[in-house]
Amino acid sequence: MEIVELSRTHNNANILSLGARFLTKKEAMEAVNMWLKTGFSGEERHARRIKKIDH
């Protein structure tokens, strides 16, 4: 689930939203585990974007 990883690595997201109608319980658990294990990349282009949102 690339989008789950990208939400953390590129956006440093602190909320994960999953559609119950679109995922099995197993897929949802895998997504949550992946999301929790993934950190922010810290790349400058992503940090700049987040800074714009924070201000």
C-alpha distance matrix in Angstrom:
0.0 3.7 5.6 5.6 7.0 9.0 10.5 12.0 12.9 14.3 15.5 16.2 15.2 17.0 15.8 12.6 13.1 11.6 13.4 15.2 16.2 12.8 11.2 13.2 14.4 12.8 9.2 10.2 11.7 8.9 6.9 10.4 11.2 8.5 9.5 13.1 13.1 11.9 14.9 16.2 17.0 20.5 20.8 23.8 22.4 19.8 22.5 24.9 22.7 22.2 25.9 26.8 24.9 26.6 30.0
3.7 0.0 3.8 5.4 5.3 6.1 8.7 10.3 10.4 11.4 13.1 14.3 14.0 16.5 15.8 13.2 14.2 13.6 15.6 17.9 18.9 15.5 14.5 16.8 17.9 16.4 12.9 13.5 14.8 12.0 9.6 12.5 13.1 9.8 10.1 13.7 13.4 11.1 13.5 14.1 14.4 17.7 17.6 20.6 19.0 16.6 19.6 21.8 19.8 19.7 23.4 24.1 22.7 24.5 27.9
5.6 3.8 0.0 3.8 5.5 5.0 6.1 8.9 9.8 10.0 10.8 12.4 11.4 14.0 13.0 10.5 11.3 11.2 13.2 16.2 17.3 14.2 13.8 16.6 17.7 17.0 13.3 13.0 14.9 12.9 9.6 12.0 13.6 10.7 9.7 13.4 14.0 11.6 13.5 13.5 14.4 17.3 17.3 19.8 18.0 15.2 18.1 20.1 17.5 17.3 21.0 21.5 19.7 21.7 25.0
5.6 5.4 3.8 0.0 3.8 5.5 5.4 7.0 9.0 10.3 10.6 10.9 9.6 11.5 10.5 7.9 9.4 9.6 12.5 15.0 16.9 14.2 13.0 15.3 15.6 14.8 11.6 10.6 11.9 10.1 6.6 8.4 10.0 7.3 5.9 9.7 10.7 8.8 11.1 12.0 13.6 16.6 17.5 20.2 19.0 15.8 18.1 20.5 18.3 17.2 20.9 21.9 19.8 21.2 24.7
7.0 5.3 5.5 3.8 0.0 3.8 5.5 5.5 6.1 8.3 9.7 9.8 9.8 12.1 12.3 10.5 12.8 13.3 16.3 18.6 20.5 17.8 16.3 18.3 18.4 17.0 14.0 13.5 13.9 11.5 8.7 10.1 10.5 7.0 6.0 9.3 9.1 6.3 8.4 9.3 10.4 13.7 14.5 17.6 16.8 13.8 16.1 18.9 17.2 16.3 19.9 21.3 19.7 20.9 24.5
9.0 6.1 5.0 5.5 3.8 0.0 3.8 5.3 5.0 5.4 7.1 8.6 9.0 12.2 12.6 11.4 13.4 14.4 17.2 20.1 21.7 18.9 18.2 20.7 21.1 20.1 16.8 16.1 17.1 15.0 11.8 13.1 14.0 10.7 9.1 12.2 12.2 8.9 9.6 8.9 9.5 12.3 12.4 15.1 13.7 10.8 13.6 15.9 14.0 13.6 17.3 18.3 17.0 18.7 22.0
10.5 8.7 6.1 5.4 5.5 3.8 0.0 3.8 6.0 5.8 5.2 6.4 5.6 8.8 9.0 8.3 10.5 12.4 15.4 18.4 20.4 18.1 17.5 20.2 20.3 19.9 16.7 15.2 16.4 15.0 11.4 11.9 13.5 11.0 8.2 11.0 12.2 9.2 9.6 8.8 10.6 12.7 13.6 15.7 14.4 10.9 13.0 15.3 13.0 11.8 15.6 16.6 14.6 16.1 19.6
12.0 10.3 8.9 7.0 5.5 5.3 3.8 0.0 3.8 5.7 5.4 4.3 5.1 7.7 9.3 9.3 12.4 14.4 17.8 20.4 22.8 20.6 19.5 21.7 21.2 20.4 17.7 16.1 16.4 14.9 11.8 11.5 12.3 9.8 6.9 8.7 9.4 6.2 5.9 5.4 8.0 10.2 11.9 14.5 14.1 10.5 11.9 14.9 13.4 11.6 15.0 16.9 15.2 15.9 19.5
12.9 10.4 9.8 9.0 6.1 5.0 6.0 3.8 0.0 3.8 6.0 5.9 8.3 11.2 13.0 13.0 15.9 17.6 20.8 23.5 25.6 23.1 22.0 24.1 23.9 22.7 19.9 18.9 19.0 16.9 14.2 14.4 14.5 11.5 9.5 11.2 10.6 6.9 5.7 4.1 4.8 7.6 8.7 11.8 11.5 8.5 10.3 13.5 12.6 11.6 14.8 16.8 16.0 16.8 20.2
14.3 11.4 10.0 10.3 8.3 5.4 5.8 5.7 3.8 0.0 3.8 6.0 8.3 11.8 13.5 13.7 16.2 18.2 21.1 24.2 26.0 23.5 23.0 25.6 25.7 24.9 21.8 20.7 21.4 19.5 16.4 16.8 17.5 14.5 12.2 14.3 14.2 10.5 9.2 6.4 6.5 7.9 7.9 10.1 8.8 5.6 8.2 10.7 9.2 9.0 12.4 13.8 13.2 14.7 17.8
15.5 13.1 10.8 10.6 9.7 7.1 5.2 5.4 6.0 3.8 0.0 3.8 5.3 8.9 10.6 11.6 14.1 16.7 19.7 22.9 24.9 22.9 22.5 25.3 25.2 24.9 21.9 20.1 21.0 19.8 16.4 16.2 17.5 15.1 12.1 13.8 14.7 11.4 9.9 7.3 8.9 9.4 10.2 11.5 10.3 6.6 8.1 10.3 8.1 6.7 10.4 11.7 10.2 11.6 14.9
16.2 14.3 12.4 10.9 9.8 8.6 6.4 4.3 5.9 6.0 3.8 0.0 3.8 6.5 9.3 10.9 14.0 16.8 20.2 23.0 25.5 23.7 22.8 25.1 24.5 24.1 21.5 19.5 19.7 18.7 15.6 14.7 15.6 13.7 10.4 11.2 12.2 9.4 7.3 5.1 8.1 8.6 10.8 12.5 12.4 8.6 8.8 11.8 10.5 8.0 11.1 13.3 11.7 11.8 15.4
15.2 14.0 11.4 9.6 9.8 9.0 5.6 5.1 8.3 8.3 5.3 3.8 0.0 3.8 5.6 7.4 10.5 13.5 16.9 19.7 22.3 20.8 20.1 22.5 21.8 22.0 19.4 17.0 17.6 17.2 13.8 12.6 14.4 13.0 9.3 10.5 12.6 10.3 9.4 8.4 11.6 12.4 14.4 15.9 15.3 11.5 12.0 14.4 12.3 9.7 12.9 14.4 11.9 12.3 16.0
17.0 16.5 14.0 11.5 12.1 12.2 8.8 7.7 11.2 11.8 8.9 6.5 3.8 0.0 3.8 6.8 10.1 13.4 16.9 19.2 22.2 21.3 20.3 22.3 21.1 21.5 19.5 16.6 16.8 17.0 14.0 11.9 13.7 13.3 9.6 9.6 12.4 11.2 10.5 10.4 14.0 14.7 17.3 18.8 18.6 14.8 14.6 17.2 15.3 12.2 14.8 16.5 13.7 13.2 17.0
15.8 15.8 13.0 10.5 12.3 12.6 9.0 9.3 13.0 13.5 10.6 9.3 5.6 3.8 0.0 3.8 6.5 10.0 13.3 15.6 18.7 18.0 17.3 19.5 18.4 19.3 17.3 14.1 14.9 15.6 12.4 10.4 13.2 13.2 9.5 10.3 13.6 12.8 13.0 13.2 16.7 17.8 20.0 21.5 20.8 17.0 17.4 19.6 17.2 14.5 17.4 18.4 15.2 15.3 18.9
12.6 13.2 10.5 7.9 10.5 11.4 8.3 9.3 13.0 13.7 11.6 10.9 7.4 6.8 3.8 0.0 3.8 6.6 10.2 12.5 15.4 14.5 13.6 15.8 15.0 15.8 13.6 10.5 11.8 12.5 9.1 7.7 11.0 10.9 7.7 9.5 12.7 12.1 13.3 14.1 17.2 19.0 20.9 22.9 21.9 18.2 19.2 21.5 18.9 16.7 20.0 20.8 17.8 18.4 22.0
13.1 14.2 11.3 9.4 12.8 13.4 10.5 12.4 15.9 16.2 14.1 14.0 10.5 10.1 6.5 3.8 0.0 3.8 6.8 9.5 12.2 11.7 11.5 14.1 13.8 15.3 13.0 9.9 12.2 13.3 10.0 9.5 13.2 13.2 10.7 12.8 15.9 15.4 16.9 17.5 20.4 22.3 23.8 25.6 24.2 20.6 21.9 23.8 20.9 19.0 22.3 22.6 19.3 20.4 23.7
11.6 13.6 11.2 9.6 13.3 14.4 12.4 14.4 17.6 18.2 16.7 16.8 13.5 13.4 10.0 6.6 3.8 0.0 3.8 6.2 8.9 8.1 7.7 10.4 10.6 12.3 9.9 7.1 10.1 11.4 8.5 8.9 12.6 12.9 11.3 13.8 16.6 16.4 18.6 19.6 22.2 24.5 25.9 28.0 26.5 23.0 24.7 26.7 23.7 22.1 25.6 25.9 22.7 24.0 27.3
13.4 15.6 13.2 12.5 16.3 17.2 15.4 17.8 20.8 21.1 19.7 20.2 16.9 16.9 13.3 10.2 6.8 3.8 0.0 3.8 5.5 5.4 6.5 9.6 10.6 13.0 10.8 8.7 12.2 13.6 11.3 12.2 15.8 16.1 14.9 17.4 20.1 19.9 22.2 23.1 25.5 27.9 28.9 30.9 29.1 25.8 27.7 29.4 26.2 24.9 28.3 28.2 25.0 26.6 29.7
15.2 17.9 16.2 15.0 18.6 20.1 18.4 20.4 23.5 24.2 22.9 23.0 19.7 19.2 15.6 12.5 9.5 6.2 3.8 0.0 3.8 5.5 5.6 7.3 8.1 11.2 10.0 8.0 11.3 13.4 12.1 12.8 16.1 17.1 16.5 18.5 21.2 21.7 24.2 25.6 28.1 30.6 31.9 34.1 32.5 29.1 30.9 32.8 29.7 28.2 31.6 31.7 28.4 29.7 32.9
16.2 18.9 17.3 16.9 20.5 21.7 20.4 22.8 25.6 26.0 24.9 25.5 22.3 22.2 18.7 15.4 12.2 8.9 5.5 3.8 0.0 3.8 6.0 8.0 10.1 12.9 11.5 10.6 14.1 15.7 14.5 15.9 19.0 19.6 19.2 21.7 24.1 24.3 26.9 28.1 30.3 32.9 33.8 36.0 34.0 30.8 33.0 34.6 31.4 30.2 33.7 33.5 30.3 32.0 35.0
12.8 15.5 14.2 14.2 17.8 18.9 18.1 20.6 23.1 23.5 22.9 23.7 20.8 21.3 18.0 14.5 11.7 8.1 5.4 5.5 3.8 0.0 3.8 7.0 9.9 11.7 9.4 9.3 13.0 13.7 12.3 14.5 17.4 17.3 17.3 20.1 22.1 22.0 24.8 25.9 27.8 30.6 31.2 33.5 31.5 28.5 30.9 32.6 29.5 28.6 32.2 32.1 29.2 31.0 34.2
11.2 14.5 13.8 13.0 16.3 18.2 17.5 19.5 22.0 23.0 22.5 22.8 20.1 20.3 17.3 13.6 11.5 7.7 6.5 5.6 6.0 3.8 0.0 3.7 6.4 7.9 5.7 6.0 9.5 10.2 9.5 11.7 14.3 14.6 15.1 17.6 19.5 19.8 22.9 24.5 26.5 29.5 30.4 33.0 31.4 28.3 30.5 32.6 29.7 28.6 32.2 32.5 29.7 31.2 34.6
13.2 16.8 16.6 15.3 18.3 20.7 20.2 21.7 24.1 25.6 25.3 25.1 22.5 22.3 19.5 15.8 14.1 10.4 9.6 7.3 8.0 7.0 3.7 0.0 3.8 5.3 5.1 6.2 8.6 9.8 10.5 12.3 14.3 15.3 16.3 18.4 20.0 21.0 24.4 26.4 28.5 31.6 32.8 35.6 34.2 31.0 33.1 35.5 32.8 31.4 35.0 35.6 32.7 34.0 37.4
14.4 17.9 17.7 15.6 18.4 21.1 20.3 21.2 23.9 25.7 25.2 24.5 21.8 21.1 18.4 15.0 13.8 10.6 10.6 8.1 10.1 9.9 6.4 3.8 0.0 3.8 5.5 5.1 6.2 8.6 9.8 10.6 12.3 14.2 15.2 16.5 18.4 20.0 23.3 25.7 28.0 31.0 32.7 35.5 34.5 31.1 32.9 35.4 32.9 31.2 34.7 35.5 32.6 33.4 37.0
12.8 16.4 17.0 14.8 17.0 20.1 19.9 20.4 22.7 24.9 24.9 24.1 22.0 21.5 19.3 15.8 15.3 12.3 13.0 11.2 12.9 11.7 7.9 5.3 3.8 0.0 3.8 5.4 5.2 6.2 8.6 10.0 10.6 12.2 14.2 15.5 16.6 18.3 21.9 24.6 26.6 29.8 31.4 34.5 33.7 30.4 32.3 35.1 32.8 31.2 34.7 35.8 33.1 34.0 37.6
9.2 12.9 13.3 11.6 14.0 16.8 16.7 17.7 19.9 21.8 21.9 21.5 19.4 19.5 17.3 13.6 13.0 9.9 10.8 10.0 11.5 9.4 5.7 5.1 5.5 3.8 0.0 3.8 5.5 5.1 6.1 8.6 9.9 10.4 12.1 14.2 15.4 16.3 19.9 22.2 24.0 27.3 28.5 31.5 30.5 27.3 29.4 32.0 29.7 28.3 32.0 32.9 30.3 31.4 35.0
10.2 13.5 13.0 10.6 13.5 16.1 15.2 16.1 18.9 20.7 20.1 19.5 17.0 16.6 14.1 10.5 9.9 7.1 8.7 8.0 10.6 9.3 6.0 6.2 5.1 5.4 3.8 0.0 3.8 5.4 5.0 6.2 8.6 9.8 10.4 12.3 14.3 15.3 18.5 20.7 23.1 26.1 27.6 30.4 29.4 26.1 27.8 30.4 28.0 26.3 29.8 30.7 27.9 28.8 32.4
11.7 14.8 14.9 11.9 13.9 17.1 16.4 16.4 19.0 21.4 21.0 19.7 17.6 16.8 14.9 11.8 12.2 10.1 12.2 11.3 14.1 13.0 9.5 8.6 6.2 5.2 5.5 3.8 0.0 3.8 5.4 5.1 6.2 8.5 9.8 10.6 12.3 14.3 17.6 20.3 22.8 25.8 27.7 30.7 30.2 26.8 28.2 31.1 29.1 27.1 30.5 31.9 29.1 29.6 33.3
8.9 12.0 12.9 10.1 11.5 15.0 15.0 14.9 16.9 19.5 19.8 18.7 17.2 17.0 15.6 12.5 13.3 11.4 13.6 13.4 15.7 13.7 10.2 9.8 8.6 6.2 5.1 5.4 3.8 0.0 3.8 5.5 5.2 6.1 8.5 10.0 10.6 12.2 15.8 18.6 20.6 23.9 25.5 28.7 28.2 25.0 26.7 29.7 27.8 26.2 29.7 31.1 28.7 29.4 33.2
6.9 9.6 9.6 6.6 8.7 11.8 11.4 11.8 14.2 16.4 16.4 15.6 13.8 14.0 12.4 9.1 10.0 8.5 11.3 12.1 14.5 12.3 9.5 10.5 9.8 8.6 6.1 5.0 5.4 3.8 0.0 3.8 5.5 5.1 6.0 8.6 10.0 10.5 13.9 16.2 18.3 21.4 22.9 25.9 25.2 21.9 23.7 26.5 24.4 22.8 26.3 27.6 25.1 26.0 29.7
10.4 12.5 12.0 8.4 10.1 13.1 11.9 11.5 14.4 16.8 16.2 14.7 12.6 11.9 10.4 7.7 9.5 8.9 12.2 12.8 15.9 14.5 11.7 12.3 10.6 10.0 8.6 6.2 5.1 5.5 3.8 0.0 3.8 5.5 5.0 6.1 8.6 10.0 12.9 15.5 18.2 20.9 23.0 25.9 25.5 22.0 23.2 26.2 24.3 22.1 25.4 27.0 24.4 24.7 28.5
11.2 13.1 13.6 10.0 10.5 14.0 13.5 12.3 14.5 17.5 17.5 15.6 14.4 13.7 13.2 11.0 13.2 12.6 15.8 16.1 19.0 17.4 14.3 14.3 12.3 10.6 9.9 8.6 6.2 5.2 5.5 3.8 0.0 3.8 5.4 5.2 6.2 8.7 12.0 15.2 17.6 20.6 22.8 26.0 26.0 22.7 23.8 27.1 25.6 23.5 26.7 28.6 26.3 26.4 30.2
8.5 9.8 10.7 7.3 7.0 10.7 11.0 9.8 11.5 14.5 15.1 13.7 13.0 13.3 13.2 10.9 13.2 12.9 16.1 17.1 19.6 17.3 14.6 15.3 14.2 12.2 10.4 9.8 8.5 6.1 5.1 5.5 3.8 0.0 3.8 5.5 5.2 6.2 9.8 12.8 14.7 18.0 19.8 23.1 23.0 19.8 21.3 24.6 23.1 21.4 24.7 26.6 24.6 25.1 28.8
9.5 10.1 9.7 5.9 6.0 9.1 8.2 6.9 9.5 12.2 12.1 10.4 9.3 9.6 9.5 7.7 10.7 11.3 14.9 16.5 19.2 17.3 15.1 16.3 15.2 14.2 12.1 10.4 9.8 8.5 6.0 5.0 5.4 3.8 0.0 3.8 5.5 5.3 8.1 10.5 13.1 16.0 18.0 21.0 20.8 17.4 18.6 21.8 20.1 18.2 21.5 23.3 21.1 21.5 25.2
13.1 13.7 13.4 9.7 9.3 12.2 11.0 8.7 11.2 14.3 13.8 11.2 10.5 9.6 10.3 9.5 12.8 13.8 17.4 18.5 21.7 20.1 17.6 18.4 16.5 15.5 14.2 12.3 10.6 10.0 8.6 6.1 5.2 5.5 3.8 0.0 3.8 5.6 7.8 10.9 13.8 16.3 19.0 21.9 22.3 18.8 19.4 22.8 21.6 19.2 22.1 24.3 22.2 21.9 25.7
13.1 13.4 14.0 10.7 9.1 12.2 12.2 9.4 10.6 14.2 14.7 12.2 12.6 12.4 13.6 12.7 15.9 16.6 20.1 21.2 24.1 22.1 19.5 20.0 18.4 16.6 15.4 14.3 12.3 10.6 10.0 8.6 6.2 5.2 5.5 3.8 0.0 3.8 6.6 10.2 12.4 15.3 17.8 21.1 21.8 18.7 19.4 23.0 22.3 20.2 23.0 25.5 23.8 23.6 27.3
11.9 11.1 11.6 8.8 6.3 8.9 9.2 6.2 6.9 10.5 11.4 9.4 10.3 11.2 12.8 12.1 15.4 16.4 19.9 21.7 24.3 22.0 19.8 21.0 20.0 18.3 16.3 15.3 14.3 12.2 10.5 10.0 8.7 6.2 5.3 5.6 3.8 0.0 3.8 7.0 9.0 12.1 14.3 17.7 18.1 15.1 16.1 19.6 18.8 17.1 20.1 22.4 21.0 21.1 24.8
14.9 13.5 13.5 11.1 8.4 9.6 9.6 5.9 5.7 9.2 9.9 7.3 9.4 10.5 13.0 13.3 16.9 18.6 22.2 24.2 26.9 24.8 22.9 24.4 23.3 21.9 19.9 18.5 17.6 15.8 13.9 12.9 12.0 9.8 8.1 7.8 6.6 3.8 0.0 3.8 6.3 8.8 11.6 14.7 15.7 12.7 13.0 16.7 16.5 14.5 17.1 19.8 18.7 18.5 22.0
16.2 14.1 13.5 12.0 9.3 8.9 8.8 5.4 4.1 6.4 7.3 5.1 8.4 10.4 13.2 14.1 17.5 19.6 23.1 25.6 28.1 25.9 24.5 26.4 25.7 24.6 22.2 20.7 20.3 18.6 16.2 15.5 15.2 12.8 10.5 10.9 10.2 7.0 3.8 0.0 3.8 5.5 8.3 11.1 12.1 9.0 9.3 13.0 12.9 11.1 13.6 16.4 15.7 15.6 19.0
17.0 14.4 14.4 13.6 10.4 9.5 10.6 8.0 4.8 6.5 8.9 8.1 11.6 14.0 16.7 17.2 20.4 22.2 25.5 28.1 30.3 27.8 26.5 28.5 28.0 26.6 24.0 23.1 22.8 20.6 18.3 18.2 17.6 14.7 13.1 13.8 12.4 9.0 6.3 3.8 0.0 3.8 5.4 9.0 10.1 8.0 8.9 12.4 12.8 12.1 14.4 17.0 17.1 17.4 20.4
20.5 17.7 17.3 16.6 13.7 12.3 12.7 10.2 7.6 7.9 9.4 8.6 12.4 14.7 17.8 19.0 22.3 24.5 27.9 30.6 32.9 30.6 29.5 31.6 31.0 29.8 27.3 26.1 25.8 23.9 21.4 20.9 20.6 18.0 16.0 16.3 15.3 12.1 8.8 5.5 3.8 0.0 3.8 6.3 8.5 6.8 6.2 9.7 11.1 10.3 11.8 14.8 15.4 15.3 17.9
20.8 17.6 17.3 17.5 14.5 12.4 13.6 11.9 8.7 7.9 10.2 10.8 14.4 17.3 20.0 20.9 23.8 25.9 28.9 31.9 33.8 31.2 30.4 32.8 32.7 31.4 28.5 27.6 27.7 25.5 22.9 23.0 22.8 19.8 18.0 19.0 17.8 14.3 11.6 8.3 5.4 3.8 0.0 3.8 5.6 5.5 6.2 8.7 10.3 10.8 12.2 14.6 15.8 16.4 18.6
23.8 20.6 19.8 20.2 17.6 15.1 15.7 14.5 11.8 10.1 11.5 12.5 15.9 18.8 21.5 22.9 25.6 28.0 30.9 34.1 36.0 33.5 33.0 35.6 35.5 34.5 31.5 30.4 30.7 28.7 25.9 25.9 26.0 23.1 21.0 21.9 21.1 17.7 14.7 11.1 9.0 6.3 3.8 0.0 3.8 5.4 4.9 6.0 8.6 9.8 10.3 12.4 14.4 15.0 16.6
22.4 19.0 18.0 19.0 16.8 13.7 14.4 14.1 11.5 8.8 10.3 12.4 15.3 18.6 20.8 21.9 24.2 26.5 29.1 32.5 34.0 31.5 31.4 34.2 34.5 33.7 30.5 29.4 30.2 28.2 25.2 25.5 26.0 23.0 20.8 22.3 21.8 18.1 15.7 12.1 10.1 8.5 5.6 3.8 0.0 3.8 5.5 5.3 6.5 8.9 10.0 11.1 13.0 14.6 16.1
19.8 16.6 15.2 15.8 13.8 10.8 10.9 10.5 8.5 5.6 6.6 8.6 11.5 14.8 17.0 18.2 20.6 23.0 25.8 29.1 30.8 28.5 28.3 31.0 31.1 30.4 27.3 26.1 26.8 25.0 21.9 22.0 22.7 19.8 17.4 18.8 18.7 15.1 12.7 9.0 8.0 6.8 5.5 5.4 3.8 0.0 3.8 5.4 5.2 6.3 8.6 10.1 11.0 12.4 14.7
22.5 19.6 18.1 18.1 16.1 13.6 13.0 11.9 10.3 8.2 8.1 8.8 12.0 14.6 17.4 19.2 21.9 24.7 27.7 30.9 33.0 30.9 30.5 33.1 32.9 32.3 29.4 27.8 28.2 26.7 23.7 23.2 23.8 21.3 18.6 19.4 19.4 16.1 13.0 9.3 8.9 6.2 6.2 4.9 5.5 3.8 0.0 3.8 5.5 5.1 6.1 8.7 10.0 10.4 12.5
24.9 21.8 20.1 20.5 18.9 15.9 15.3 14.9 13.5 10.7 10.3 11.8 14.4 17.2 19.6 21.5 23.8 26.7 29.4 32.8 34.6 32.6 32.6 35.5 35.4 35.1 32.0 30.4 31.1 29.7 26.5 26.2 27.1 24.6 21.8 22.8 23.0 19.6 16.7 13.0 12.4 9.7 8.7 6.0 5.3 5.4 3.8 0.0 3.8 5.5 5.1 6.4 8.9 9.9 11.0
22.7 19.8 17.5 18.3 17.2 14.0 13.0 13.4 12.6 9.2 8.1 10.5 12.3 15.3 17.2 18.9 20.9 23.7 26.2 29.7 31.4 29.5 29.7 32.8 32.9 32.8 29.7 28.0 29.1 27.8 24.4 24.3 25.6 23.1 20.1 21.6 22.3 18.8 16.5 12.9 12.8 11.1 10.3 8.6 6.5 5.2 5.5 3.8 0.0 3.8 5.4 5.2 6.6 8.8 10.4
22.2 19.7 17.3 17.2 16.3 13.6 11.8 11.6 11.6 9.0 6.7 8.0 9.7 12.2 14.5 16.7 19.0 22.1 24.9 28.2 30.2 28.6 28.6 31.4 31.2 31.2 28.3 26.3 27.1 26.2 22.8 22.1 23.5 21.4 18.2 19.2 20.2 17.1 14.5 11.1 12.1 10.3 10.8 9.8 8.9 6.3 5.1 5.5 3.8 0.0 3.8 5.4 5.1 6.2 8.8
25.9 23.4 21.0 20.9 19.9 17.3 15.6 15.0 14.8 12.4 10.4 11.1 12.9 14.8 17.4 20.0 22.3 25.6 28.3 31.6 33.7 32.2 32.2 35.0 34.7 34.7 32.0 29.8 30.5 29.7 26.3 25.4 26.7 24.7 21.5 22.1 23.0 20.1 17.1 13.6 14.4 11.8 12.2 10.3 10.0 8.6 6.1 5.1 5.4 3.8 0.0 3.8 5.4 5.0 6.4
26.8 24.1 21.5 21.9 21.3 18.3 16.6 16.9 16.8 13.8 11.7 13.3 14.4 16.5 18.4 20.8 22.6 25.9 28.2 31.7 33.5 32.1 32.5 35.6 35.5 35.8 32.9 30.7 31.9 31.1 27.6 27.0 28.6 26.6 23.3 24.3 25.5 22.4 19.8 16.4 17.0 14.8 14.6 12.4 11.1 10.1 8.7 6.4 5.2 5.4 3.8 0.0 3.8 5.5 5.5
24.9 22.7 19.7 19.8 19.7 17.0 14.6 15.2 16.0 13.2 10.2 11.7 11.9 13.7 15.2 17.8 19.3 22.7 25.0 28.4 30.3 29.2 29.7 32.7 32.6 33.1 30.3 27.9 29.1 28.7 25.1 24.4 26.3 24.6 21.1 22.2 23.8 21.0 18.7 15.7 17.1 15.4 15.8 14.4 13.0 11.0 10.0 8.9 6.6 5.1 5.4 3.8 0.0 3.8 5.5
26.6 24.5 21.7 21.2 20.9 18.7 16.1 15.9 16.8 14.7 11.6 11.8 12.3 13.2 15.3 18.4 20.4 24.0 26.6 29.7 32.0 31.0 31.2 34.0 33.4 34.0 31.4 28.8 29.6 29.4 26.0 24.7 26.4 25.1 21.5 21.9 23.6 21.1 18.5 15.6 17.4 15.3 16.4 15.0 14.6 12.4 10.4 9.9 8.8 6.2 5.0 5.5 3.8 0.0 3.8
30.0 27.9 25.0 24.7 24.5 22.0 19.6 19.5 20.2 17.8 14.9 15.4 16.0 17.0 18.9 22.0 23.7 27.3 29.7 32.9 35.0 34.2 34.6 37.4 37.0 37.6 35.0 32.4 33.3 33.2 29.7 28.5 30.2 28.8 25.2 25.7 27.3 24.8 22.0 19.0 20.4 17.9 18.6 16.6 16.1 14.7 12.5 11.0 10.4 8.8 6.4 5.5 5.5 3.8 0.0
